[in-house]
Amino acid sequence: MTTHKNLLGGPDPTYLPENEEAYRLLGEESATPEKVAADFPTFSLAWAMLADDAFAAERVVESYAYARTGYHRGLDALRRAGWKGHGPIPWEHRPNRGFLRCLAALARAAGAVNETEESERCWTFLKDSSAEAYAELKQ
């Protein structure tokens, strides 16, 4: 992975660490997101998958809870990776996608339960963190 110096003086992008074991469970072993979340509770992608599945099944409050869990786990991981509360979280870096997906799922579920302010805040946070993620996930 190459990093580029930010010539505008803003914070450097934050890159979360890989969790190959969790990806392997989801992929090669076809483990359920429930299993992966239980085995790796800090792995935001599993929480994002749970949030998406619950939302698709019209279990909006459940989706909100899963998304919020993954969002907070992701914030903790970002802080451990040096994030100071703002700055780029690149979508193209695979480990960042779980957090960004949780952020979008939280925005979507918050809107569905009439938490308009939270929904708007989360969509803005997503757009500010990764324009690519926002374009991909705000549908």
C-alpha positions as CSV (number, residue, x, y, z in Angstrom):
1,M,0.0,0.0,0.0
2,T,1.4,3.4,-0.9
3,T,0.5,6.5,1.0
4,H,0.6,10.0,-0.5
5,K,1.5,13.1,1.3
6,N,-1.6,15.4,1.7
7,L,-0.4,18.7,0.1
8,L,-3.4,20.6,1.4
9,G,-2.4,20.1,5.0
10,G,-5.3,18.0,6.1
11,P,-5.0,14.7,8.1
12,D,-3.6,11.7,6.4
13,P,-6.0,8.9,5.4
14,T,-6.7,6.3,8.0
15,Y,-6.3,2.6,7.1
16,L,-7.7,0.0,9.3
17,P,-5.8,-3.3,9.8
18,E,-6.7,-6.4,7.9
19,N,-8.5,-9.3,9.7
20,E,-7.7,-12.2,7.3
21,E,-9.3,-14.8,9.6
22,A,-12.7,-13.0,9.6
23,Y,-12.6,-12.6,5.8
24,R,-11.6,-16.3,5.5
25,L,-14.6,-17.3,7.6
26,L,-17.0,-15.3,5.6
27,G,-15.5,-16.4,2.3
28,E,-14.0,-19.8,2.2
29,E,-15.9,-21.3,5.1
30,S,-19.2,-19.5,4.3
31,A,-19.8,-18.6,7.9
32,T,-22.8,-16.5,8.7
33,P,-22.3,-12.9,9.7
34,E,-23.7,-13.9,13.2
35,K,-20.9,-16.4,13.6
36,V,-18.3,-13.9,12.5
37,A,-19.6,-11.1,14.7
38,A,-19.6,-13.5,17.6
39,D,-16.1,-14.7,16.9
40,F,-14.7,-11.3,15.9
41,P,-16.9,-8.6,17.6
42,T,-14.6,-5.8,16.5
43,F,-15.0,-6.8,12.8
44,S,-17.4,-4.1,11.5
45,L,-18.1,-5.8,8.2
46,A,-20.1,-8.6,10.0
47,W,-22.2,-6.0,11.7
48,A,-22.8,-4.2,8.4
49,M,-23.9,-7.4,6.8
50,L,-26.3,-8.1,9.8
51,A,-27.7,-4.6,9.5
52,D,-28.2,-4.9,5.7
53,D,-30.0,-8.3,6.1
54,A,-32.2,-7.0,8.9
55,F,-33.2,-3.9,6.9
56,A,-33.9,-6.0,3.8
57,A,-36.2,-8.1,6.0
58,E,-38.0,-5.0,7.3
59,R,-36.6,-5.4,10.8
60,V,-35.5,-1.7,10.9
61,V,-34.9,-1.4,14.7
62,E,-32.7,-4.5,14.6
63,S,-30.9,-3.1,11.6
64,Y,-30.4,0.1,13.5
65,A,-28.9,-1.8,16.5
66,Y,-26.5,-3.8,14.3
67,A,-25.4,-0.7,12.5
68,R,-24.8,1.2,15.7
69,T,-22.8,-1.7,17.1
70,G,-20.6,-1.9,14.0
71,Y,-20.3,1.9,13.8
72,H,-19.0,2.1,17.4
73,R,-16.6,-0.8,17.0
74,G,-15.3,0.9,13.8
75,L,-14.8,4.2,15.6
76,D,-12.8,2.4,18.3
77,A,-10.7,0.7,15.6
78,L,-10.2,4.0,13.7
79,R,-8.9,5.7,16.9
80,R,-6.5,2.8,17.5
81,A,-5.3,3.3,13.9
82,G,-4.5,7.0,14.6
83,W,-7.7,8.7,13.4
84,K,-8.3,11.9,15.2
85,G,-12.0,12.3,14.6
86,H,-11.9,13.6,11.0
87,G,-10.1,13.0,7.7
88,P,-10.3,10.5,4.9
89,I,-11.2,6.9,5.4
90,P,-10.6,5.4,2.0
91,W,-13.3,3.1,0.5
92,E,-10.8,1.4,-1.7
93,H,-9.0,0.0,1.4
94,R,-10.9,-3.2,2.1
95,P,-10.8,-3.1,5.9
96,N,-12.3,0.4,5.9
97,R,-15.4,-0.8,4.1
98,G,-17.0,-2.5,7.2
99,F,-17.0,0.8,9.1
100,L,-18.2,2.8,6.1
101,R,-21.0,0.3,5.4
102,C,-22.1,0.5,9.1
103,L,-22.1,4.3,8.9
104,A,-24.4,4.1,5.8
105,A,-26.6,1.4,7.4
106,L,-26.9,3.6,10.5
107,A,-27.9,6.6,8.3
108,R,-30.5,4.5,6.4
109,A,-32.0,2.9,9.6
110,A,-32.0,6.2,11.5
111,G,-34.0,7.8,8.6
112,A,-36.4,4.9,8.6
113,V,-37.2,5.4,12.4
114,N,-37.5,9.2,11.9
115,E,-34.2,10.1,13.5
116,T,-33.7,12.7,10.8
117,E,-30.9,14.6,12.4
118,E,-28.9,11.5,13.1
119,S,-29.5,10.2,9.5
120,E,-28.3,13.5,8.0
121,R,-25.3,13.6,10.3
122,C,-24.3,10.1,9.4
123,W,-24.7,10.8,5.6
124,T,-22.6,13.9,6.0
125,F,-19.9,12.0,8.0
126,L,-19.9,9.3,5.3
127,K,-19.5,11.9,2.4
128,D,-16.7,13.7,4.3
129,S,-14.9,10.5,5.1
130,S,-15.1,8.9,1.6
131,A,-16.8,10.4,-1.4
132,E,-16.5,7.0,-3.1
133,A,-18.3,5.2,-0.3
134,Y,-21.0,7.8,-0.3
135,A,-21.5,7.4,-4.0
136,E,-21.6,3.6,-3.7
137,L,-23.8,3.4,-0.6
138,K,-26.2,6.3,-0.8
139,Q,-28.8,4.7,-3.1
